[in-house]
Structure formats: C-alpha cells, structure tokens
Amino acid sequence: MEKFLEYVHAENKVEPKDLMPEDYRKLLVRQISQHAHSEVVGMLPEANWITRAPSLRRKMALLAKIQDEGGHGLYLYAATETLGDGKITADRDSTYEDMLAGKAKYSSIFNYPALSWADIGAIGWLVDGAAIMNQVMLMGNSYGPYSRAMVRICKEESFHQRQGYEILLTLCRGTEQQKQLAQDALNRFWWPALMMFGPNDDHSPNSQKSMNYFVKRESNDSLRQRFIDVTVPQAEYLGLKVPDEKLKWNEERGHYDFGEMPWEEFENVLKGNGPCNKQRLEVKRKAREENAWVKEAAMAFAGKI
C-alpha cells in the first residue's frame, strides 16, 4: 500500500494491468461508472427540447451536444470495464443495471426538469460549467484510462458551457419577458448546480479517500468556492441576480461569501425523491426494453464475423 501511494503521489499513472489495492479499484469503479451514468441520464432533459428549439441553428447545436454526452458515457463505461478483475465486476451491462435498479447514483442535477428554453441555457452555463470545474482536475487523476478519457470530454464540455451562456446572453439582450425567462432559469438551477460538487468536505469520506489516491485532486468545498467566484461575475454581465441574499464579495478572503446550501433537498434527491428521479429511470428502463432487439441483432452479427 505504501509503495502504491508513493507511486501515485509521484504523479505516475496506474494502468489496467498494474497491481492496485482493492479499495482503489472499487473506488474507481464507483466513481467512473457514476460519472458515465450522469452523462447518459443528462441527455434526457435536453432531448425533451430538440423539437422545440427556437431555430434550426439551436436545434443542430443541441443535437450535437446530446450526441457528445452519449459519447462521454461510452468513453467512461469503457474505462470502467478495464477495472474488472474477476473479483470486482465492472462490465458495462452490470454497472448500467445497477443504475437502473437504483443501486448506483448519478448526478443529482439531472433529477430537475427543464421547464423552458432558458433552462437549456442554464444547464449549459451552470451545469456544464460545474462539470468542467470538476472534470479539469480529473485530467490529472492517477488512473490512466480515466485521465485520458477526460481530455476529450473536457474539450467538448467547454463547447457546451459556451453554448449555454450564449443562449442566456441572447435572451438577456431581448425583451423583458425573455430576460425574465433567463432569471427564472438561474433561480431554478443555481442551488442544484452548487450541489453538484457534493457534500461539505467534513461529510464526504469518499472524497477524502479519492484525494488520497490522487483520483480527485481538489476538495468539494474548494471546487464549489471556485465555481462561485468564476460564475457570479458572469451572471452580473448578463444582468441577472444570483438567488442568494447572503452572497457578498469578501475582500479579506478574496472570495465570495454565500448562503447555506439546501442540504435537506440534496439528501432528498439522492434518496430518489427529487422532481424527476422516477421519471428518469423509467425512461431508461423503457428504452432498454424497447431497443433490446438492436443489441441482440448486433451481438448475433458480431458472432458471425
């Protein structure tokens, strides 16, 4: 164990066939598969707006984004599969079944509905912005396949974030009604976006273990603070008000102070009681059942080659 920690702390990459502690392997299976689940479930709130996008340009951009998310899920499921060792099951079907059965989590943010076109902008700006904050550090994580997958994912996520911000910028430069749509979207997604970084550091034992193994490189609270510091000026440029009465720049700290997170809501969503928890899983279960023949046909064809 000590030699392994010395190896990863020296910024070396662990590869699939390398010897690794069992809890490191389990940690990675849990984290990477849940990341993959978040990508494929995250396609759902946006797919609901493909037919209602306000222009052909917006429709094409949204389709491209959703396609990217599907690709991200594929990269990450493939990275998870490299961790199977006979004792620990990490194949794609098993990890996906765990998600459909409610045994594995995905990001809580995707259990909130997208009620307006402005919400698609807020998802791109805030949700993908928070994802980038989380994922840029993962490019330097200690597991080679995960680290390499994150390079392309982060490049594509930066496009998604800019796309979302541009949607809101266009709305904020429009009519008062359009600007109010943007404000309402910010009001709905601000706190859920902050909750994407997870619980406070003193309530996050998995986070500490992940940091010790150089899988995560920065704590939940540090990432959340950095996201707020970057995002508040962007909201001000849009002319929108962040829905936090306690938000204030602290000159002494060099950071924004902000209000208490709605942790009770966070825990409730994680337990499966969010606005769209049941709906999201039901859509995925139905898709699996209705499209099982595609997989069966592909497997049968592959067997003939």
N, C-alpha and C positions, 0 to 999 in steps of 0.2 A: 504493500500500500504506500509506504513512504517513497519508494523508488518511483511509483507511478505518479504521485503528486509532484515529485521533483521533475519528472519528465514533462508533465503538462505545464507546470509553473515556469519551465524554461522555454515556453511558447512552442513546444513541439506538437505536431498533430498526431492524434490517435487514428489508426486506420482499422477497417473491419476485421482483419485477421490478427490484429495485435492482441496480446493479453491485456485484459482490463478487469477491474473489480466488478463484481456482480451488481453492486448498487449503482455504479456508474452506468452500466448497461441499462439497468431498469429505469434510471433517471432519464436517459436519452430516449428510450422507447416511449416513455410517458410524455416527455416534452415535445419531441418531434412529431409524434402521431397526433397529439392535441393541436399542434400548430397546423398540421395537414387538415384535420377536421375543421378548423376555423376557416381555412381557405375555401373549402368546398361548401360549407354552410353559408359562408359570407357571400356566395354568389346569389343566394335566394332573394334577399331584399332588393337587390339591384335588378335582377332578372324580371321582377314584377313591373319595372318601369320601361322595359325595352319598347313595348308597343305604345307607350305614352310619352316618349321623349319628344321635346318640342320641335326638333328639326332632324333632318337626315344626318347632319354632322354630329349632333349629340347622340343619335342612335348608334352610329358607327363607332364613336368613341366608347360608348357604354358597352357595346358588344365586344370591342377589343379588350376592355378592362375585365369583363367577366371571363373571357377566354383566358386571359393571363392568370386569373385566380384559379381556374381549373388546372392550368399548367403548374402553378405553385404547389397545389395539392399533390400532383403527380410526382414532382421532384421530391417532396417531403415524405410521401409514402415510400418511395423508392429508397430514400436514405434510411427510413425506419427499418425496412426489410434487411438491410445489411447488418442489423444488430441481433438477428435471430441466431441462437447457438444450440438449439436442441432443448435446452432447459427453459429459455425465455422465448416465447412466441412473439414474433414481430412481423409476420406476413401481412400483406395488405388486407386480405379478407377478414382476418381475425381482428385487427385493430379497427377496421371500419365497422364490423359487427358490434364491437364494444361501444362505439359511439351511438349506433342505432338503438342499442339496448339501454342506453343511459349510464353505462359503466364508465365511459370516458367523457371528459368535458371538452368543450370548445369555447372560444372567447365569448364572454357574457354579452358583448355589444351586439351580437347578431340575433339576440332574442328581443330586440326592439324593432318595431315596424318602421318602414319608410313611408310616411303619410303624404308627402308632397314631393314635387320635383326638387325643391330646395333641399330636402333631406338627402337626396343623392349627392348634392354638392357638399353637404355637411359630412356625409360618410367619407367622401374622398378627401376632404380637407382635414377633418379631425380624426376619423378612424384610421385612415391610411397614414396620416401624419403620426399618430401614436404608434402605429405598427412600424413605421420607419425608425422611430426613436428606439424602439425595442430591437429591431432587426439589424440595424447597422452594427451594433455591438456583437451580434451573433455571427457576423462575418469573421470575427476573430476567435470564435469558440474552438475548443480543443478537439472536437471530433471532425475529422477531415470531410466526410461526405456532407455533413450538415453545414459546415463552414462554406464549402464550395457552392452548395445549392443557394445559400443566402446571397451570394454575389449577384446573381442574375435577378433573384427575387427583389432585392433592394433597388436595383436599377428600374425595374418595372413599377415598383410601388411609388417611386418618386414621380413617375408619369401620372399615376392615379391621384396622388396628392395634388399635383398642379391642376389636373383636370377638375377636381372637386372645387378647388379655390377659384378657378376661373368661372365655374357655374355660379358661385355665390357673388363674385365680383360683378358679373353681368346683371344679376338680379338687383344688386345694391345700386347699380347705376341706372336702373329702370324706374318704374313707377313706385309710389309709396306702398302700394299693395304688394309689389314684387319684393321690395326691401323688407316688408313685414314678414313675408314668407321666409326670407333668409334669417331674420331674427328668431322666428319661431323654431326653425330648424336648429339654430345654435342653442336655443333654450332646451330643446329636447335631447341633444346629443352631447352637450358639454360634460355633464357629470358621468354619463355612461362611458365617454371616451377616457376620462381620467381613471375610471375603474378598470380600464384595460390593463393598467400596469400592475394590477393585483393588490393584495392586502398590504398594509404597512409592514415595514421590514421586521418589526418585532412580533408579527403574527404570520410570518411566512417562512417556515422551516425548510421547505423545498427550495426556496430561493437561495438560502444560505448555503445549502449543500451544492446547488448548481454553481454558485460563485466559487466555492472552494475547488471544484473540479474545472474551473475556467470554461464552463459551458455558458453561463451568464457572466458578463463582465462588469455589470453595474447594478446597483440595488433598485428595487421598485420605487422607493421614495425619491431617490436621486433622479431617476428617469422621469418620474411624474413632475418633479420640480422643473427639470429642464424643458419638458414639453410645455408647461405653463409659461415659462419665461419666453419661449420662442413664439407661442401661439397668440398670446394676448396682444402684442403689437400688430399682428396680422388682423385680428378682429377689429382693432382700432382703425386700421387702414380701410377696412370695409365699411366703417361707420356703425359697427354693431356693438352691443353691450354684452359683455360676458355675464351670465346669470349667477353672479356670486357677489353678494353685498359686502363680503369681507375681503374681497380682492383688492390689494393695495401694494404698490411698489415699496419695498423696504430698502432704503438707501444703505443702511448699515450692513445688511446681509448681502446686498447686491442681487436680490431675488424678489419675486412677488410672494407676499403672504396671501393665503387663500383659506376659504372656509372648510369646515369639517366635511369629510366625504360621507355620502349616504350609505354607510356600510350595511345597514339593515336591508336596504334594497339590493345591494350587491349580493349578500348571502341568500336572499330570497330567490334571485335569478339563478344563482349557482345551484340551488336545490331543485330547480326545474319549474319554478313558479313565476317566471317572467312573462311578459305580454305575449311572446311568440314561441316559447320553449316547445310546447306540444306540437304546434303547427310546423315548426322547422323539421323536427324529427319525423313527423308523419309524412311530409312531402318527400323526404329522403327514403323512407321505408317504401312508400308507394312507387317511387321511381325505380328502386331496386327490383321490386316485384314485377312491374310492367315491362322492364327492359332486361330481365334475366335472360331472355332468348338471345339477345345480342351477344352477351358474354358466352353463352353456351355454343352459339354458332362460331364465334371467333376461336374458342378453345378446340372445337371439333376440326376446324380448318387448320389450325396450327398443328394438330396431331397428324395431319396427312402430309405435312411438309417433311 
